Amino acid sequence: MRQVSSRNGSGSAAIPIATGGSVLRPLKAAEVVARNVVRAIRAQGLQPGDGLPSEAEMVKQYGVSRESLREGLRLLEVQGMITIRRGPGGGPLVGTVDSANLGRMEALYFHLAGATYGELFDAWLFAEPTLARMAAANPDAALRESAMAPYLSGDVEEEAHDDLDIYVSGHEGFHGAVAALSGNKVFQVTFRAYGQLVAHHLATVADVRTIHQTLAHDHVKLARVIVDGDPKKAEAMMRTHLTNIVNLHRASMGDLLEDDVEWL
């Protein structure tokens, strides 16, 4: 039966979300290449910045065409899993696992499906408090304390400055540390992708530097609760922390909450 297209906040047609018909779709040649390169990186214990075999070696190793190999490497490069150094002596290098790259790809799916920023914030308000609860429940007390140590200081910079990257990286660093303590790498990567999307767009539509002190003080309180090992309190405090961020920026976001999530 033909599905009826939904409508998003802007009134334009959205693509219906499929019910999983592609689960058993065979991998394309380029996808097989990407999978095999990732497997090789893990099997060989390679780390970011380590070199991968040359194009000629990989064509022979994987038994694919040069075109399929290059397409597979491009898939990985777009996701930041490898980087490709151009010019003489260049070649593919191992990249990183960064939830921000997953968030960028998710944004395409969200946009096509007509998902709004309001829905993204709802997902964020579910995901981050869950990570905070799991972090506080981590049974390794020493690990909790070492991970939160950089954020336990009550010394919060009071003077504003112009470097937006410092603010964003500092706040994202805290949330990344909380996610790592969750002990679940799937949650760590996927749930943090929501936060990365939100952070980007809040930094775009509003000046997050104006609430730096509020955010930093919240982080100190949250870090202490996580070190104390209080899951319920950590979850509740994180939810309040995020709700305050949304409320503080609600005026500057305006109708953004009803707009489609965009590609970053």
C-alpha positions in Angstrom: 0.0 0.0 0.0 1.4 3.4 -0.9 2.4 5.5 2.1 1.2 9.1 2.5 4.0 11.6 2.8 4.0 13.5 6.1 4.4 17.2 6.4 7.0 19.0 8.4 6.8 22.3 10.2 7.5 24.3 7.1 4.6 22.6 5.3 6.8 20.9 2.7 6.5 17.2 2.0 8.7 14.9 3.9 9.8 11.4 3.0 8.0 8.7 5.1 10.3 6.8 7.4 10.7 3.2 6.1 9.9 0.2 8.2 13.3 -1.6 7.6 13.0 -3.0 4.1 16.7 -2.4 3.5 17.9 -4.5 6.3 18.8 -7.4 4.1 20.1 -5.3 1.1 23.5 -6.7 -0.1 26.4 -4.4 0.4 27.7 -2.6 -2.6 31.3 -3.0 -3.6 32.3 0.3 -2.1 30.6 -0.6 1.2 32.4 -3.9 1.3 35.7 -2.0 0.8 34.8 0.4 3.7 33.9 -2.5 5.9 37.1 -4.4 5.1 39.3 -1.4 5.7 37.7 -0.8 9.1 38.2 -4.5 10.0 41.9 -4.2 9.0 42.4 -1.1 11.1 41.0 -2.9 14.2 42.8 -6.2 13.5 46.1 -4.5 13.1 45.6 -2.3 16.2 46.2 0.9 14.2 45.7 4.3 15.8 44.8 7.8 14.4 47.5 9.0 12.1 48.9 5.6 11.2 49.3 4.9 7.5 47.3 2.5 5.5 48.5 0.5 2.5 48.8 2.3 -0.9 45.9 2.3 -3.4 47.7 -0.3 -5.5 48.2 -2.6 -2.6 44.6 -2.3 -1.4 43.2 -3.0 -5.0 45.2 -6.2 -4.9 44.4 -7.0 -1.3 40.6 -6.6 -1.6 40.2 -7.7 -5.2 38.2 -4.7 -6.3 38.5 -2.1 -9.0 40.3 1.1 -8.4 37.0 2.9 -8.8 35.3 0.8 -6.1 38.3 1.2 -3.8 38.3 5.0 -4.1 34.5 5.2 -3.5 34.9 3.0 -0.4 37.7 5.2 0.9 35.6 8.3 0.2 32.8 6.8 2.4 35.3 6.5 5.2 36.8 9.9 4.6 33.5 11.7 4.8 32.9 10.1 8.2 36.3 11.1 9.5 37.3 7.4 9.9 40.3 8.0 7.6 42.0 11.0 6.2 43.7 11.1 2.8 46.9 13.1 2.5 47.3 14.5 -1.0 50.4 14.9 -3.0 53.7 13.1 -3.2 54.2 10.7 -0.3 50.5 11.0 0.6 47.9 8.3 1.0 45.2 7.2 3.5 45.7 7.6 7.2 43.7 6.3 10.1 41.2 8.9 11.4 39.0 9.0 14.4 35.6 7.9 15.8 33.8 11.2 16.2 30.1 11.4 17.0 29.9 14.8 15.4 30.5 13.1 12.0 27.6 10.7 12.7 25.5 13.6 13.7 26.2 15.3 10.3 25.0 12.2 8.5 22.0 11.8 10.8 21.0 15.4 9.9 20.4 14.3 6.3 18.1 11.6 7.4 16.3 13.8 9.9 15.8 16.5 7.2 14.5 14.2 4.6 12.1 12.7 7.1 10.9 16.1 8.2 12.2 15.9 11.7 12.2 19.2 13.6 14.6 20.8 16.0 12.0 20.3 18.7 12.2 16.6 18.1 16.0 16.7 18.2 15.9 18.5 21.5 13.4 15.9 22.8 15.9 13.2 21.8 18.8 15.2 23.5 16.8 15.5 26.7 16.3 11.7 26.7 19.9 10.8 25.7 22.2 13.0 27.8 20.4 12.4 31.2 20.5 8.6 30.4 24.3 8.9 29.9 24.6 10.9 33.1 22.7 8.2 35.1 24.9 5.4 33.6 28.1 7.4 34.3 27.2 7.8 38.0 26.3 4.1 38.1 29.8 3.1 36.7 31.1 0.7 39.4 34.7 2.0 39.0 34.9 4.8 41.6 38.5 5.7 40.7 37.6 5.9 37.0 34.6 8.2 37.8 36.9 10.5 39.8 39.7 10.6 37.2 37.3 11.3 34.4 35.5 14.1 36.2 38.7 15.6 37.8 39.1 18.3 35.2 35.6 19.5 35.9 35.6 19.4 39.7 37.3 22.7 40.2 35.1 25.5 41.3 37.4 28.0 39.5 35.2 29.1 36.5 36.5 31.7 34.2 34.5 34.9 34.8 35.8 37.0 32.0 34.2 36.5 28.6 36.5 36.3 25.5 36.1 36.0 21.8 37.2 32.5 21.1 33.9 30.5 20.6 35.9 27.3 20.0 37.2 27.4 23.5 33.7 27.5 25.0 32.2 24.8 22.7 35.2 22.4 23.0 35.1 22.8 26.8 31.4 22.1 27.2 31.5 19.3 24.7 34.5 17.9 26.4 32.6 17.6 29.7 29.6 15.8 28.0 32.0 13.6 26.1 33.7 12.5 29.4 30.2 11.7 30.9 29.4 9.6 27.8 32.6 7.7 28.1 31.8 6.8 31.7 28.5 5.2 30.6 30.5 2.1 29.7 28.4 1.6 26.5 30.2 2.6 23.3 27.0 2.4 21.2 25.3 4.9 23.5 28.4 6.9 23.7 28.6 7.4 19.9 24.9 7.6 19.0 23.6 9.6 22.0 26.4 12.1 21.8 25.6 12.7 18.1 22.4 14.4 19.2 24.3 16.6 21.6 26.8 17.5 18.9 24.0 18.6 16.5 22.4 20.7 19.2 25.7 22.3 20.2 26.4 23.3 16.6 23.0 24.9 16.1 22.9 26.7 19.4 26.3 28.1 18.6 24.9 29.2 15.2 21.7 30.9 16.3 22.9 32.3 19.7 26.0 33.4 21.5 26.7 30.5 23.9 29.4 32.6 25.5 26.8 34.6 27.3 25.8 31.5 29.4 29.4 30.1 29.8 29.4 30.7 33.6 26.0 29.0 34.0 27.1 26.0 32.0 30.5 25.7 33.7 29.0 25.9 37.2 26.4 23.2 36.3 29.3 21.0 35.1 31.0 21.3 38.4 27.8 20.2 40.3 27.2 17.4 37.9 30.8 16.2 38.1 30.6 16.0 41.9 27.3 14.0 41.8 28.8 11.6 39.3 31.9 11.1 41.4 29.6 10.5 44.4 27.9 7.7 42.4 24.3 9.0 42.6 22.6 7.9 39.4 19.2 9.3 40.0 20.5 12.7 41.0 22.9 12.8 38.1 20.1 12.0 35.7 17.8 14.7 37.2 20.5 17.3 37.3 21.5 16.7 33.7 17.9 17.0 32.5 17.5 20.3 34.4 20.9 21.5 33.0 19.8 20.8 29.4 16.3 22.3 29.9 17.8 25.5 31.2 20.0 25.7 28.1 17.0 25.3 25.8 15.0 27.9 27.8 17.8 30.4 27.9 18.0 30.3 24.1 14.3 29.9 23.3 13.9 33.5 22.4 16.8 33.6 20.0 15.8 30.3 18.5 12.3 31.6 17.7 10.6 29.4 15.2 13.7 27.2 14.8 12.1 24.5 17.0 9.5 23.9 14.3 12.0 24.0 11.4 13.6 21.0 9.8 17.0 19.7 11.2 19.6 20.8 8.6 22.8 19.4 7.3 25.7 21.1 9.2 
